[in-house]
Amino acid sequence: MTSLSRRTLIGALSGLIGFAASLLPASAETLDTIKSRGKLIVGVKNDYKPWGFLDSSGQIVGLEIDLAKDIAQRLGVGLELVPVVASNRMEFLQQGRIDLLIATLGDNPARRKIVGMVEPNYYAGGTNIMARKSAGLKQWAQLKDRNVCAIQGAYYNRRVAELYKPKLVVFAGISEALNALQQGSCVAFLFDNTLITSTLAAGDAKWADYEMALKTEDEQPWAVAVKLEDLTGPWSEFVRKSSTEWHKTGRLLELEKKWGIDESPFLREMNKKLSDS
C-alpha cells in the first residue's frame, strides 16, 4: 500500500470514528459530568411563589427548590440554582447552561420536540385569569378585544388568543405583569391557576379586591426536563426514579403542606397509583 493510500485510509477511518462518536448519546456523559464536577446545576423560577421565589434574605426557596436539593443530595454533589423565565428556560437547557430544569414547565407535545420531559410528571396546573372582582368577568368570551397581561413563552398564550381573541400584552416576568394589572393596563392577568391561587391565598392586602375569575381550563402536567438527547440515558433514568419516589413516599404531598399549597388531586391520585404499583 502506498503512503498516500495509507493516509487516505487512516483519514477515512478517523472520519468514521468521529462520526460514530457524534452519534453516541450525550446522556452517556451527563451523569458522569455532574458527579465529576461535584455540582448539579438546575434552572428554577425565582418569581413563582411558592414553587420558586426569593425569601427575605434574597435566597431562592420553594417547593421546586426542595426537589432540586433532593436530587443533588441523592447524587452526593453540591447545588447551583440558575434563575430562568418562561422565555429562556428550555434554551438554557439546550445550550447546556443547566443540567436540569425544574421550573413549572408544562408537558405538551410541542415542547417534547425541544427538551426531554421526564415521567412521571411531578405536578399539574391549568389556565385561568386573575382580575379585579369589579371587572365582573364570568366567562372566557368576555376577554375578547380587551387587554390581558401575559408572560412571554407561556404555553397557553396561543390557545387563549385563538379561542377568545383578547389583546395579549406580553411581559418577560411575572412581577411586571402583576404591576401592569394593578395599574389598570390590563383587565386581567392570564397565567397558571396554581400561582393565582397561591397569590390570592397569601393574604396580601393589595390583592384583596382580586379573584381567580373563571373556570380553569386545559390542565397540563408539569415535568422535570433534561436535554432531549439525555432522555433515553442514565441521567434521565436517575431523575425518573427520583420523581417516582417523590410520589410513592408522599414527599410531594408533604411539600405541598410545607409551602401552604392546597392539596392537589393530581398528587393524591399519583400517590395512590404509584404506591399500589
Secondary structure, DSSP 8 states (H G I E B T S, - for coil): --HHHHHHHHHHHHHHHHHHHHHS-THHHHHHHHHHHTEEEEEE-SEETTTEEE-TTS-EESHHHHHHHHHHHHHT-EEEEEE--TTTHHHHHHTTS-SEE-S--B--HHHHTTEEEEEEEEEEEEEEEEEEGGG---SGGGGTTSEEEEETT-THHHHHHHHH--EEEEESSHHHHHHHHHTTS-SEEEEEHHHHHHHHHTT-GGGTTEEE-S--EEEEEEEEEEEGGGTTSHHHHHHHHHHHHHHHTTHHHHHHHHTT----HHHHHHHHHHHH-
